[in-house]
């Protein structure tokens, strides 16, 4: 080797191993692949899992429904995004039409970063002193605006000045719910002040009242109230959560909100307001669920859709930016294992922030149990503070923008919601569609589809339908008045059917049981015994286990479930069923599919079975009745 071969490179030379190519391919070191190759691999995995009849394309086997007519695929590429080659033109930029990427683009003064969102806490405690104390605690610890529910069972209308006596209204915006009396009370309190903080709301939503009560409302006076509203305040709230709470998917919620918004625009402009004045009088309230990507995409789609309404209405660019108030979903909130609600609301709040909501309300984790206490309110507000201050979630505007998945889902939701909106308009508008039953029928169909997924546990509810805790001690809360009108759309919760079964089981003199009769070594029966135990416990049933029928007699139950492998069932499943019946079992279940056809077995539990139907059947077999739960609930109310 010559001396020149080992010489150090000159200052202007770059070692070969440090050479930088003109274009850097992130997958450059891997062989090229395409969607067809990916499909081959997916098909192979599915066939190994026992799937023989596969759809074409194969990814349809892995699609998941997220809203009416909208499903998500397991894989997205640039081909899936609408106008993927020119995304900036398709979705715009934050703060400009079509507002997909957000209604605002500015930063907080002198901060150099976006300001985040308005942290709004809801208060409905009828005790004025308690509400005043809670309001003070919120405003001193991160909350930036208030949402007060006024009326019977909530904050007395006449007590509004007392509740807000220590609140600096020039710093903290106030929104109210409670119809015209609540709006008039807030207007009276505001008086002629010109220094009120912008962002307040009079909360009028007659169409929301119509939807909840079934009684038609008069929209004629909205313009007169809007003319009296302080500068920077909203007069009307398009509260789409009334549709979400009735079982709507994101498609129905968005479509109904557009129909309500258009109806209010007509009423306001008929009352003498200009188009821009009518647009700036509206605020939209949407639900935010733990399905984070659907929530993100829905908020983005809502702004795009409303911008389109504004465009055809002749509104200016600035007026068309939809103001959004996102509230964590009541449908997803559970009474059982309520601590898990903290996780659900954190994910929902994250989604609302990423989706670009202007205002966010996190419901306390104990909202389904009654009036929240100081601890649950603290957790609710700190959820938002953590995401903004520690998670720095507001430092990036529309962080999901450009994602092929999110852009595709945004487009799909927008198209489906627009089709539903136009159907409502063809029926004569939202008021007519509510009165005719068009809306209620559509929402009932959407909820029926969701209820089926809940029953089969393909939509899991952690702590309720999956991994229930039979030993939990629920926190005691003061009962809350039912503030929602009746006679119109129903109110549903995802966990309600499972919780009814849990209540029934808890009301029994002793914990009802299903005996798990295991077959073979522990390594063979554990998987199915765990599955069966999880399913039966979702109905409040304890699941003692034993080797074969040996432990059955000591449990005092009349229902058993055999747990083992298919091979064990073929060899000794029928014999074990006979042993269990000889020991006193009146009903014998088996953890496996019905195709196993084991003699002596009354029913089967397996992945995808109707868990609610199984649990109701077992409750009946054990002699549990709905009256037990009603009696227990009455006793609990009396103690409270």
C-alpha positions in Angstrom: 0.0 0.0 0.0 1.4 3.4 -1.0 1.6 6.4 1.2 -1.1 8.1 -0.9 -3.5 5.2 -0.2 -3.5 6.1 3.5 -3.4 9.8 3.3 -5.9 11.9 5.2 -8.5 13.5 2.8 -8.0 17.2 2.1 -10.1 19.9 3.7 -12.3 20.1 0.5 -12.8 16.4 0.1 -15.7 14.4 1.6 -15.1 10.8 2.7 -17.1 8.4 0.6 -19.1 7.1 3.6 -20.3 10.6 4.3 -21.4 11.4 0.8 -25.0 12.8 0.8 -27.2 11.9 -2.2 -29.3 14.6 -3.9 -32.5 12.8 -2.9 -32.9 10.7 0.3 -35.3 7.7 0.1 -36.4 6.7 3.6 -36.9 3.1 2.4 -33.9 3.1 0.1 -32.3 0.1 1.8 -35.4 -2.1 1.4 -36.7 -3.9 -1.7 -39.6 -2.0 -3.4 -43.1 -3.1 -2.4 -46.6 -2.2 -3.5 -50.2 -2.5 -2.3 -50.7 -5.8 -4.1 -47.7 -7.4 -2.3 -49.1 -6.1 1.0 -52.5 -7.7 0.2 -50.8 -11.0 -0.4 -49.2 -10.9 3.0 -52.5 -9.8 4.7 -54.4 -12.7 3.0 -51.8 -15.1 4.2 -52.1 -14.0 7.8 -56.0 -14.1 7.6 -55.9 -17.6 6.2 -53.7 -18.8 9.0 -56.2 -17.3 11.4 -58.9 -19.5 9.8 -60.4 -17.0 7.3 -61.0 -18.8 4.0 -63.6 -16.7 2.2 -61.8 -13.4 1.9 -63.2 -10.3 0.2 -61.7 -8.6 -2.8 -59.9 -6.4 -2.0 -58.7 -8.3 1.0 -58.4 -5.2 3.2 -62.2 -5.0 3.3 -62.0 -7.8 5.8 -60.2 -5.4 8.2 -62.4 -2.4 7.6 -64.1 -0.8 10.7 -67.3 1.2 10.7 -66.9 4.6 12.4 -70.1 6.4 11.2 -73.1 5.8 9.0 -71.7 5.0 5.5 -68.1 5.6 6.6 -65.5 3.0 7.4 -61.8 3.1 7.8 -59.2 0.8 6.1 -56.1 -0.7 7.7 -53.8 1.0 5.2 -53.8 4.4 3.6 -51.4 5.7 0.9 -51.2 8.9 -1.2 -53.7 7.3 -3.6 -56.4 7.4 -0.9 -56.3 11.1 -0.1 -58.4 13.4 -2.2 -56.2 15.6 -4.4 -53.3 14.1 -2.6 -50.9 15.6 -5.1 -52.0 19.1 -4.1 -53.1 18.9 -0.5 -52.6 22.6 0.3 -55.0 23.6 -2.4 -57.5 21.0 -1.3 -57.6 21.8 2.4 -56.2 25.3 2.6 -54.2 26.7 5.4 -55.2 27.5 9.0 -57.3 30.6 9.3 -58.4 30.8 5.7 -61.2 29.2 3.7 -62.2 26.4 3.6 -61.0 26.3 7.2 -60.4 22.6 7.2 -57.1 23.2 8.9 -58.6 25.5 11.5 -60.6 28.7 12.0 -57.6 30.6 13.4 -54.0 31.1 12.3 -52.7 33.7 14.7 -50.5 33.3 17.7 -50.9 34.6 21.2 -49.5 38.2 21.5 -45.8 38.2 21.9 -45.7 34.4 22.5 -44.6 33.2 19.1 -46.8 30.1 19.5 -50.5 29.5 19.0 -52.7 30.4 22.0 -54.5 27.1 22.3 -58.2 26.9 23.1 -60.7 28.3 25.5 -60.9 26.0 28.6 -64.6 26.1 29.5 -66.1 24.4 32.6 -69.8 23.5 33.0 -71.7 24.2 36.2 -75.2 23.1 37.0 -75.3 22.7 40.8 -78.5 24.2 42.2 -76.8 25.3 45.4 -75.7 28.9 44.7 -73.0 29.0 47.3 -71.5 25.7 46.1 -71.6 26.9 42.5 -69.9 30.2 43.4 -67.2 28.4 45.2 -66.7 25.9 42.3 -66.5 28.8 39.8 -63.9 30.6 41.9 -61.8 27.4 42.1 -62.0 26.8 38.4 -61.0 30.3 37.4 -58.1 30.4 39.8 -56.8 27.1 38.4 -56.7 27.1 34.7 -60.3 27.5 33.4 -60.7 30.5 31.0 -64.5 30.6 30.6 -67.7 29.5 32.3 -70.7 27.5 31.1 -73.6 27.9 33.4 -76.8 25.9 33.1 -79.7 27.9 34.5 -83.3 26.8 35.3 -85.2 24.4 37.4 -82.9 21.7 38.9 -79.8 23.7 38.0 -78.5 27.2 38.9 -81.6 29.4 39.6 -82.0 32.1 37.0 -82.5 34.8 39.5 -79.3 33.8 41.3 -77.0 34.5 38.3 -75.7 37.8 39.7 -74.8 36.0 43.0 -73.0 33.2 41.2 -70.9 35.7 39.2 -70.5 38.3 41.9 -66.7 37.6 42.2 -66.1 37.0 38.5 -64.2 39.6 36.4 -66.5 39.6 33.3 -63.9 41.5 31.4 -61.5 38.6 31.7 -63.7 35.5 31.8 -66.4 34.9 29.1 -69.6 33.4 30.3 -72.0 31.1 28.3 -75.4 30.1 29.6 -77.9 27.4 28.8 -81.6 27.6 29.7 -83.4 29.3 26.9 -84.7 32.8 26.7 -84.9 33.3 30.5 -81.2 32.4 30.9 -80.3 34.7 28.0 -82.3 37.6 29.4 -80.7 37.2 32.8 -77.2 37.3 31.3 -78.1 40.4 29.2 -79.4 42.1 32.3 -76.2 41.4 34.1 -74.1 42.7 31.2 -76.2 45.9 31.0 -74.4 48.6 29.0 -70.9 47.4 29.7 -68.5 47.6 26.7 -65.6 45.9 28.4 -67.0 42.3 28.5 -64.6 39.6 27.5 -65.4 38.3 23.9 -66.5 34.7 23.5 -69.6 34.7 25.7 -72.8 33.1 24.6 -76.5 33.6 25.2 -77.0 29.9 24.4 -80.3 30.1 22.6 -81.1 26.9 20.7 -84.8 26.5 20.1 -84.3 23.7 17.5 -82.3 21.8 20.1 -85.3 22.1 22.5 -87.5 20.9 19.7 -85.3 17.9 19.1 -85.2 17.0 22.8 -88.8 17.7 23.7 -90.7 17.0 20.5 -92.4 20.4 20.8 -92.0 22.9 17.9 -90.4 26.2 18.8 -90.6 29.8 17.5 -87.4 31.2 15.9 -88.9 34.6 15.1 -87.4 36.5 18.0 -83.7 35.4 17.6 -82.7 38.5 15.6 -84.0 40.9 18.2 -82.0 39.1 20.9 -78.9 39.1 18.6 -79.1 42.8 18.2 -78.8 43.2 22.0 -75.9 40.8 22.4 -72.6 42.4 23.6 -69.9 42.8 20.9 -68.0 39.6 20.4 -70.7 37.4 21.9 -72.7 34.6 20.2 -76.5 34.5 20.5 -77.4 31.1 19.2 -75.7 27.7 19.9 -76.2 25.0 17.4 -76.0 22.2 20.0 -75.4 19.0 18.0 -74.7 17.0 21.1 -78.5 16.5 21.5 -78.2 14.3 18.3 -75.0 12.6 19.5 -76.7 11.8 22.8 -79.6 10.2 20.9 -77.3 7.8 19.2 -76.1 9.7 16.1 -72.8 9.0 14.5 -70.6 11.8 13.4 -72.4 11.9 10.0 -75.8 12.5 11.6 -74.4 15.0 14.1 -72.7 17.0 11.4 -75.7 16.9 9.0 -78.2 17.9 11.7 -75.9 20.8 12.8 -75.7 22.1 9.2 -79.5 21.9 8.9 -79.9 23.7 12.3 -77.4 26.4 11.3 -79.1 27.1 8.0 -82.5 27.3 9.7 -81.0 29.9 12.2 -79.5 31.8 9.3 -82.9 32.1 7.7 -84.5 33.2 10.9 -81.8 35.8 11.7 -81.7 37.3 8.2 -85.5 37.3 8.0 -85.3 39.3 11.2 -83.2 42.0 9.6 -79.6 40.9 10.2 -77.1 40.9 7.4 -75.7 37.6 6.2 -72.4 38.3 8.0 -74.1 39.3 11.2 -76.2 36.1 11.1 -73.1 34.0 10.7 -71.2 35.6 13.5 -74.2 35.2 15.8 -73.8 31.4 15.7 -71.6 29.0 17.7 -71.6 25.2 17.1 -71.3 22.6 19.9 -70.1 19.1 19.0 -69.4 16.0 21.0 -65.8 14.7 21.2 -65.4 11.0 21.8 -62.6 8.6 22.6 -62.5 7.6 18.9 -59.9 10.3 18.4 -59.4 10.2 14.6 -63.1 10.3 13.9 -63.4 13.3 16.3 -60.5 15.0 14.7 -61.8 14.4 11.2 -65.4 15.4 12.1 -64.3 18.8 13.5 -62.3 19.4 10.3 -65.2 18.4 8.1 -67.6 20.5 10.0 -65.6 23.7 9.3 -65.3 22.8 5.6 -69.1 22.1 5.3 -70.0 25.4 7.1 -67.6 27.3 4.9 -69.5 25.9 1.9 -72.8 27.1 3.4 -71.2 30.5 3.9 -69.9 30.6 0.4 -73.2 29.9 -1.3 -74.9 32.4 1.2 -72.6 35.2 0.2 -70.9 35.6 3.6 -67.5 37.1 3.8 -64.4 34.9 4.3 -64.0 35.9 8.0 -67.7 35.4 8.9 -67.6 31.8 7.4 -65.1 30.5 10.0 -67.2 28.2 12.2 -66.7 28.7 15.9 -66.6 25.3 17.6 -67.3 24.3 21.2 -66.3 20.6 21.7 -67.7 18.7 24.7 -66.5 15.3 25.8 -69.2 12.7 24.9 -71.9 11.8 27.4 -72.6 8.6 25.4 -69.1 7.2 26.2 -69.4 8.0 29.9 -69.9 5.1 32.2 -71.3 4.7 35.8 -69.3 1.5 36.3 -65.6 1.9 36.8 -66.0 5.6 36.4 -62.2 6.2 36.8 -61.7 5.0 33.3 -63.7 8.0 32.2 -60.6 10.1 33.0 -58.8 8.2 30.2 -61.7 8.5 27.8 -62.0 12.3 28.3 -58.3 12.8 28.0 -58.3 11.1 24.6 -61.4 13.1 23.6 -59.9 16.4 24.7 -56.7 15.6 22.8 -58.8 14.9 19.7 -60.8 18.2 20.2 -57.6 20.1 20.5 -55.9 18.5 17.5 -59.2 18.9 15.5 -59.0 22.6 16.0 -61.9 23.3 18.4 -62.0 26.9 19.7 -63.6 26.0 23.0 -63.3 22.6 24.9 -65.3 21.3 27.9 -64.1 18.2 29.6 -67.0 16.6 31.5 -66.0 15.3 35.0 -65.4 11.6 35.2 -68.3 11.1 37.6 -70.8 13.0 35.4 -73.0 9.8 35.0 -73.2 9.3 38.7 -74.5 12.7 39.8 -73.2 16.2 40.6 -69.4 16.3 40.3 -67.3 17.1 43.4 -64.2 19.3 43.7 -61.9 16.5 42.9 -63.6 15.5 39.6 -63.8 19.1 38.5 -60.1 19.5 39.2 -59.2 16.5 37.2 -61.4 17.8 34.3 -59.7 21.2 34.1 -56.2 19.7 34.7 -56.7 17.4 31.8 -56.8 20.4 29.5 -54.0 22.2 31.3 -51.7 19.2 31.0 -52.4 18.8 27.2 -51.8 22.5 26.6 -49.0 23.4 29.1 -47.1 20.1 29.4 -48.1 18.3 26.2 -47.7 21.5 24.1 -50.6 20.3 22.0 -51.4 23.9 20.9 -47.9 24.6 19.6 -48.8 23.1 16.2 -51.9 24.0 14.2 -53.7 21.1 12.6 -51.0 18.5 13.4 -53.1 15.8 11.7 -53.2 17.7 8.4 -51.6 16.0 5.5 -52.1 12.5 6.9 -53.5 10.4 4.2 -55.8 8.6 6.7 -57.1 11.8 8.3 -57.6 13.7 5.0 -59.5 10.7 3.6 -61.6 10.3 6.7 -62.3 14.1 6.7 -63.5 13.8 3.1 -65.6 10.8 3.7 -67.4 12.3 6.7 -67.9 15.6 4.8 -69.5 13.9 1.8 -71.8 11.6 3.9 -72.8 14.5 6.2 -73.6 16.8 3.2 -75.8 14.1 1.7 -77.7 13.8 5.0 -78.0 17.6 5.3 -79.4 17.8 1.8 -81.9 15.1 2.6 -83.1 17.1 5.6 -83.4 20.2 3.5 -85.4 18.3 0.9 -87.8 17.3 3.7 -88.5 20.9 4.5 -85.7 21.7 6.9 -84.7 20.5 10.3 -88.0 21.5 12.1 -90.0 19.6 9.6 -87.7 16.6 9.7 -87.9 16.5 13.5 -91.7 16.6 13.4 -92.1 14.0 10.7 -89.8 11.5 12.4 -87.2 11.6 9.6 -84.4 12.5 12.1 -85.5 10.1 14.9 -85.7 7.2 12.5 -82.3 7.9 11.0 -80.8 8.2 14.5 -82.5 5.1 15.7 -81.0 3.1 12.8 -77.6 4.5 13.6 -77.9 3.6 17.2 -79.2 0.1 16.4 -76.0 -0.6 14.4 -73.9 0.7 17.2 -75.8 -1.3 19.8 -75.2 -4.5 17.8 -71.4 -3.8 17.9 -71.7 -3.1 21.6 -73.6 -6.3 22.2 -71.0 -8.4 20.4 -68.2 -6.5 22.1 -66.6 -5.5 18.8 -67.0 -2.0 20.3 -65.5 -2.6 23.7 -66.2 -0.6 26.8 -63.2 -1.0 29.2 -64.3 -1.7 32.7 -67.8 -2.6 31.6 -68.1 -5.0 28.7 -64.4 -5.8 29.0 -62.3 -6.3 32.2 -65.1 -5.4 34.6 -64.2 -5.1 38.3 -66.9 -6.8 40.4 -65.2 -5.6 43.6 -65.3 -1.9 42.7 -66.7 0.7 45.1 -68.3 3.5 43.3 -67.8 7.0 44.6 -70.9 8.5 46.2 -72.3 11.6 44.5 -75.3 13.9 45.1 -78.0 13.0 42.6 -78.3 15.5 39.7 -81.6 16.6 38.4 -82.5 15.5 34.9 -82.2 18.8 33.1 -83.1 17.4 29.7 -86.6 17.7 28.2 -88.4 14.5 27.4 -90.8 13.6 24.6 -88.4 14.0 21.7 -85.1 12.3 20.9 -83.9 9.7 23.5 -80.7 9.9 25.4 -78.4 6.8 25.3 -75.1 5.7 26.8 -73.0 2.9 25.3 -72.7 1.1 28.7 -76.4 1.3 29.6 -77.4 -2.3 28.8 -74.4 -3.8 30.6 -74.8 -1.6 33.6 -78.5 -2.6 33.9 -77.3 -6.2 34.1 -74.7 -5.3 36.7 -77.3 -3.5 38.8 -79.5 -6.5 38.6 -76.8 -8.9 39.7 -75.6 -6.5 42.5 -79.2 -6.4 43.9 -79.3 -10.2 44.4 -79.0 -11.4 48.1 -75.6 -12.9 47.2 -73.3 -12.6 44.2 -74.7 -14.8 41.4 -72.2 -17.2 39.9 -71.3 -19.2 36.8 -69.0 -22.1 37.4 -66.1 -22.5 35.0 -65.4 -26.2 34.5 -61.9 -26.4 33.1 -60.7 -29.3 30.9 -57.0 -30.3 30.6 -53.9 -28.6 31.9 -53.9 -24.9 32.7 -51.9 -24.0 29.6 -54.7 -25.4 27.5 -57.8 -24.0 29.2 -56.6 -20.6 30.4 -57.4 -18.7 27.2 -61.0 -19.8 27.0 -61.5 -19.7 30.8 -60.3 -16.1 30.8 -62.5 -15.2 27.9 -65.6 -16.8 29.5 -64.9 -15.2 32.9 -64.5 -11.8 31.3 -67.8 -12.2 29.5 -69.9 -13.4 32.4 -68.4 -10.8 34.8 -69.6 -8.1 32.4 -73.1 -9.1 33.6 -72.1 -8.9 37.3 -71.6 -12.7 37.6 -68.8 -14.2 39.6 -66.9 -17.0 37.9 -65.3 -19.5 40.3 -63.4 -22.2 38.5 -62.4 -25.8 39.1 -61.1 -28.9 37.5 -64.0 -30.5 35.7 -67.1 -30.9 37.8 -65.2 -31.4 41.0 -65.8 -27.9 42.4 -69.3 -27.3 41.1 -71.4 -28.5 44.1 -69.7 -26.1 46.5 -70.6 -23.0 44.5 -74.4 -23.1 45.0 -75.0 -22.1 41.4 -77.0 -23.9 38.7 -75.1 -22.7 35.7 -71.7 -23.9 34.4 -69.5 -23.2 31.5 -67.0 -25.8 30.1 -63.6 -24.3 29.1 -60.9 -26.1 27.2 -59.6 -26.7 23.7 -61.5 -28.1 20.7 -59.5 -31.3 21.1 -60.5 -31.7 24.7 -64.1 -31.0 23.9 -64.1 -33.8 21.2 -62.6 -36.2 23.7 -64.5 -35.5 26.9 -66.7 -32.4 26.5 -70.0 -34.4 26.4 -69.0 -36.5 29.4 -68.2 -33.4 31.5 -71.5 -31.9 30.5 -73.2 -35.0 31.9 -71.2 -34.9 35.1 -72.1 -31.3 35.6 -75.8 -32.1 35.2 -75.5 -35.0 37.6 -74.0 -32.5 40.1 -77.0 -30.2 39.8 -76.3 -28.0 36.8 -79.5 -26.9 35.1 -77.7 -25.1 32.3 -74.4 -25.9 30.7 -72.5 -23.5 28.4 -69.3 -24.1 26.5 -66.5 -21.6 25.6 -66.3 -22.3 21.8 -68.2 -21.9 18.6 -71.6 -23.6 18.0 -70.0 -25.6 15.1 -68.3 -27.8 17.8 -71.7 -29.4 18.5 -70.9 -30.9 21.9 -73.7 -33.1 23.2 -75.4 -31.9 26.4 -74.5 -28.2 26.0 -77.2 -25.6 26.0 -75.3 -22.6 24.6 -71.9 -21.3 23.4 -69.8 -18.3 24.2 -67.2 -17.2 21.7 -65.6 -14.1 20.2 -68.3 -12.2 18.3 -71.3 -13.8 20.0 -74.1 -11.6 21.3 -72.8 -11.1 24.8 -75.9 -9.2 26.0 -78.2 -12.0 24.8 -76.0 -14.6 26.6 -76.0 -12.6 29.8 -79.7 -12.0 29.8 -80.3 -15.7 29.2 -78.0 -16.6 32.1 -79.7 -14.0 34.4 -83.0 -15.6 33.6 -81.5 -19.1 34.3 -80.3 -17.9 37.7 -83.7 -16.3 38.5 -82.4 -12.7 38.4 -85.1 -10.1 37.6 -85.2 -6.5 36.6 -87.2 -5.8 39.7 -84.2 -6.5 41.8 -82.2 -3.7 40.3 -85.2 -1.3 40.6 -85.6 -2.1 44.3 -81.9 -1.7 44.9 -81.9 1.7 43.0 -84.8 2.9 45.1 -83.0 1.9 48.3 -79.9 3.7 47.1 -81.8 6.9 46.4 -83.4 6.8 49.8 -80.0 6.5 51.5 -78.7 9.4 49.4 
